[in-house]
């Protein structure tokens, strides 16, 4: 894949629409809604619940506006990435105590590693937890493996697991309790350097992915799967490549948060729950703006599932109490307020469904920038879809081999 051409095309397509994807709809409402083309909104308003769900999946039903159809078609084409095929089946004993998601991921990571790492003898895993990946790689490939994690309790569980199951890799698997940080770390940095060494980071949170890439410049093989892009900081963490720096997008904290929303495989129940959560949050925001305008944007915060299952009044009073606010309204008045603003809260929902169409593209931009950085460092690079997004939404894997 020509990463530079793909990144240039994506940034060219996305840049004119930055007023939509770079701003928070809720915090800037109602002005933020003015950025959405009226024909897009009219189309979204015409959808029934099934149509809304299809829009959430990136599918346009009926007769959408030509500009919306063309944009989504181009974004889908430019974010289409090849899939890694194949799994390394694990036995019941090997997956004891693992979730279905973890088993799914490990079987695919092992299959990806096998043909690409025949020259590897040593490996290091960032955020290795209990060392499941380290244990399986040491046993499958015969590697000496260092599993790094800052959580000593998790590592103790991993050691006990090895002892209890009599797994024959205890001499080649080493747990290191440490945080992987930018800057020189004499105890762990040598583990990343050497053509016979692999550097692995699965679901490296926020800037930790970039720390791994920087420390792995001397490695023979690098596998990185990032997540939690909302914890990145601009311009420190984007762009990171020279080419990306010449073709930047105006990423904001709101845009970075949007990149984490690329889960389009909701069931009917999950979609209905999402709509209820949005409805209560949006109505609460409109309530706070009307009764406490001096507070500006009031963050409702995360609430328990039971609060979204009940009447709006129960949710609103719980949030108000948490924030130390008193609207001076009865339950009946709060519920009536929510009903009276349903047209506006649906408008907010529709804007969100439209804005979410940019999420995957923005995530791919971040990863293309990292892929180009690795190329600039002399690696041969792949960017593949590795996991089923229904189980593991952050499913894009950066794979880098040191060029001869």
ABEGO torsion letter per residue (X at the ends): XBAAAAAAAAAAAAAAAAAAAABBAAAAOAAAAAABBAAAAAAAAABBAAAAAAAAAGBBBEBBBAAAAAAAAAAAAAABBBBBBEBBBBBAAAABGBBAAAAAAAAAAAAAAAAAAAABABBBBBGAEAGAAAAAAAAAAGBBBBBBBABAAAAAAAAAAAAAAGBAAAAABBBBBBBBBBEBBAAAAAAABEAABBBBBBGBBEAAAAAAAAAAAABABBBBBBBGAAABBOAAAOBABAAAAABBBBBBAAAAAAAAAABAABBAAAAAAAAAAAAAAAAAAAAAAAABAAAEBBBAEBBBAAAAABBAAAAAAAAAAAAGBBAGBBAAAAAAAAAAAAAAAAAAAAAAAAAAAAAAAAAAAAAAAAAAAAAAAGBBBBBBBABBAAABABABBBBBBBBX
